[in-house]
Structures are given as C-alpha cells and as structure tokens.
C-alpha cells in the first residue's frame, strides 16, 4: 500500500536534530564460519549504548485457532510418507479449473473488506484462508499425472510445481515449513502475480544474522548486490545501498525495535517470513525504482510487504535522526504497520482486529475526526476515494501515535489526543504497540 504524503498546515515543522557525521565502518560477513560477526559499529558512541526499549507489559493473547476437518487431519497424519494419501484422482483440466475457482473465492472474500460501489479495499486473514483452502484441496483430489499442460487462456502448469505445492502444504501443516512458503508454492503453480518483478519467488532471501545495533556488510544474494549495508532488529532484516547513510540504517533499526517491543511473539513470525525493509534514497528524486526488485515502481515514500512480496520499502530521507531533520510522516513506521497486518495478523488469524478496524475508520471519518486532506501516490491515474481513506486509517493513526508529536498531524497526533477523541482506536493500538512514549529523532524513551 502506498505511503501517504501528508498535507500539513505547517511547512516542514522540524524538530531539532543534532548534525553529526555519517562515518561508517562495515564488517565483511562472507566468512561462512562467522555467521554472527562482531561487527564494527557505525557510531562508536552507540556501541555499548543501544536505543532503550520499553519494558513489555501483560497483554491479551492474539489470534483465533483454526480447527481442521477429520479428513484434513487424517491426510496430515499420512502426508509425510504419502502426499496423495486418501485423495481421488480427477482429470487434469477439472483439477486446475477447480483450484483456480477456489483460489478466486478466497481472493474475493469480502467478509472484512470495505466496498464503495465498484471500489474495494481488501482486508482480512487471507493467508489463513488460503491455507485452509490448500488443505481442503490437497486432501481431496489429485490430478491425473502429467508433465506439463496448457489449455485455453490458462498458463502452463507443471507436475513438479504441483508436487512442490502439495509437499510444502504438508510440511507447513506439521510446522516444518511456513504459511508464506505454502502461498508462494501455490502462486508459482498457478502463475499468480509471478510476473511482477517484486514477487518473492524471483529473489533469494537474505540470511538472518543477529547484528545488534551495528551495521555490517550485506550478505547479498545473487542479483541483490545493490545492497551493501545490513542490520537486523526484532526479526526484521534491514538493508540499504551504498548511498543510504549508516545513521539512517540505525534509525530504521531503532524504529523496528521500539514498535515491536510490546509483542515479542511477533519477532519469530517476521523472521520466518523473511520480512525485509529495503531502504532507498536519499535524494529529492529518489523512488523505490532504484531498488533491483522494484524497477519501475516510482513510489517516493515507500510501500508495505505482503506475504508474496520480496520486501517492504522506505525512503531513508524521510526519517528523522541525528543529522537528518524530520520531513513529515515516517515511512518505516507507516509501512511496517501495514506489513504487520499483511504478514502477522493474517497468519495468526487476528479476527479481533479485522472485526473492528474498518468500522472504526468509518466512524472517525463520519465524525470528522480523521483528517483526509492528504494526497496519496497512486498508480495508473487512480483517483483517491473513500476506500483509500478507510484503508489508510489504521497505518496513519498508528504512525501518529508512535510519532507522538503534537500539531505535526491534523488528527491522531498524540497518545492523549487519540485516547480522548478516538478511544476505541486507542484500545486497539495498545493491544499491539508500546504505551511508553519514544522520541523518534533521538531514539530515546520519553519520561
């Protein structure tokens, strides 16, 4: 989802940020016997002084457990030895027509989406829904064996891709693989959106190395040599190219750690899903298109990561950190809020969130307390409308809550304002994010 350029009454309301040098020192991680190197620190003054993290407090358990049918459970008990256990063989074309129809049924599920005429803002635990459908599919039918087949306007299907899909679903059922990989296996089999350059199937994932608050030389896979800087935070990989300042990398690191401090159980989910923030910029003309995975994506602020995407992106120039004054909103915070929805909430089946968020958005818009006087970078001449306001409400308001800078936004700019004017939203925010205030420019907790 595209990042928003906030239209604010005060031009570049800039908090004070000390100007310091961006001298960098990186460690080469190419040594396979040194998987977690003691990296040279970018800012020596921070080597033993990591940004403080709020103390976690007791919070409710999240997500709704999915119960599977006896047939699915029986298939699951046997699929490791026989991935086609208990299935009925059907004609190849019938199988793929059925799977395509069931896939579209999930995609079009609008239980928690918002519709305005012919415009829809999709929302809901789609990853959970897809996996439920995968299990029903692989436990019931199998196509007649084939090498490859193409018919009508359909893409070419391959037996090897089909077997990989079934085995990946089986492995995921047993907790030996991930929901994301099941979705990617289905996507490859069915050729769903795989032509997009940013599709995760086109790129090898970065390894996850525990770096602490130190920027190291990026262990970049083939094709991603653009990225020379690397750091990890709370299950999230952060990478940047040569011109991304190391202080900008640390600023992103601090944001991720702060945002995820209230829910440490998210960390492993983000890590196993290879969630990555690819920073671009700085420069007045910088867009995500300068990143190798996103050629042609002329987004100036950033966009979030969905389950089949290679990464989320953010313009490092728009972050506030020592030496770089605040330009407006915060793309790392904003897009990570979207990413948590698209990765974590979808996979844990967080119905509590989906049942509430769009109703809260519509209520705030109806009351006139959610400022909609912003412009959004949209593709293909698309006109901004109600579906965009509803879809951006959560990320914009959480961004304002996390930034906590009075007057910097036209609404939802501080903890106190949100708690007083949009109390149900406040309760939803603190279900996932820290209550202790934090200064985004210094990385220090507020007293």
Phi, psi and omega in degrees: 000136189287143179288151185262137172267108186285134174264107184242153184293328182263120182287120176047060173293106195248115172289154183292130176227126181295139178271119179229166181286163179248034180300133186236151172219121185246151179253136178280121181258018183290342179290112184293340179273007180228067187292336180230076188292154172274092191283145173295137186278148180286317180240105187303331181293344182255002188303314180249022182225065181296155179302134182295148181240135179301150176285125180299145176244165181293126181230159181292153174292150185248160171084159178240123181291137179267131177261130182260156181292162178299325180295317178297317180298319180295317176300316181299325179293336186245352190291337180297318179273330181217093184297345180253021184302129173073010183268160178252127180285133179228164179304146185303311183296320177299318181299309185289328174297319179294315181295321177297316180297317180292326178294317177294326177300319177293313181303323184269007179293115184251025182308317183244012181271168177245129179242133175231093186067237179265008180259132182231134169253107186286143177200148179143170182280064187299322180298317177297316180297317179299317182293323174301317179294319178303314182297317177299320182294304188287341180270352183252311187228158173221138178285155171305143185297141182209164173267306174204155180207141174219135181214146180055226180268007182285153175287175179279132178255145183236139179300320180299320178293323179295313180298319178299319178300311182296314182295320179295320177297318177299312181298322179292321177304324181268004178079013180263353175219184189246156174302321180301315181293329175295317179295320179293323178295319176295317180299318179292316180301315186267358182058045180270111175060017183284351177281341180294131183303329183274008179292135187298334181294343183271352188226136174288143181283150171290146171290154177262117180242127176289114186254342194066198181272059181222132177273126181241171177293132185291130173277068192285129175293169179303133180092345182245029180293347174307324184276121181245347182241147189207140174202153179235148181211120171052040178092357183250133175271135178237126181229156177208157178278185186302323185273355177286121182297143178299326178294329175292324175298316179294324178297318177296319178303312181297321179296315181297313180298318179295310184301323186263006185291332182281340184229072180298341178292345176286335190301312182294325178297315179295320181294314183289342177266008178054041180293130185224138172255118177258111180275142174228175186086189357281176180138139186296336181257008185291139174219172179297344182294345178282355177270141187298328182282342191235038177303129180091354178269094186273048178275121185279336185259311181148170175212162187277174179249126171262179189295334179257009181268153179287328185191168163259162183231157177203142179277114184296335181291340182271005178266146174264125176201165182307121182099351181221103183292157182293133181262346185156235177285183185238107186291330177295311179297311184300309184285333175290328174300312176300317183295320177300321176296308186290337180254298188284305184300321180296326185274331177270000179060055185279073183296331179306319178290310185295329180288346188243324199296317183285330174295320177296321179297312181297322179296316180295320178294317180297323180280348181078022182258355175253115184291123179248016180270059177232164175248148184234139179280107183244151183272152169061031177073013179298137181269136179294135182212189185302323181298328178286320178299315180295317183291333182264350183307311184297310183293322181291319182286322176294321176303314178297319178299314183290321178291319175050058181233102186302129177085354184282334173240163181278350173199163175052050186257346179217163175304314185295318181297315181295317182297324181279319189262336182221062191298325179293324174295317179304314179299324179289320180299312185285354171292334186239335190238157185295150178266339179287134183285157187213143178264111185293335183279325180261340184077014183259145173289143178272146178277000000 
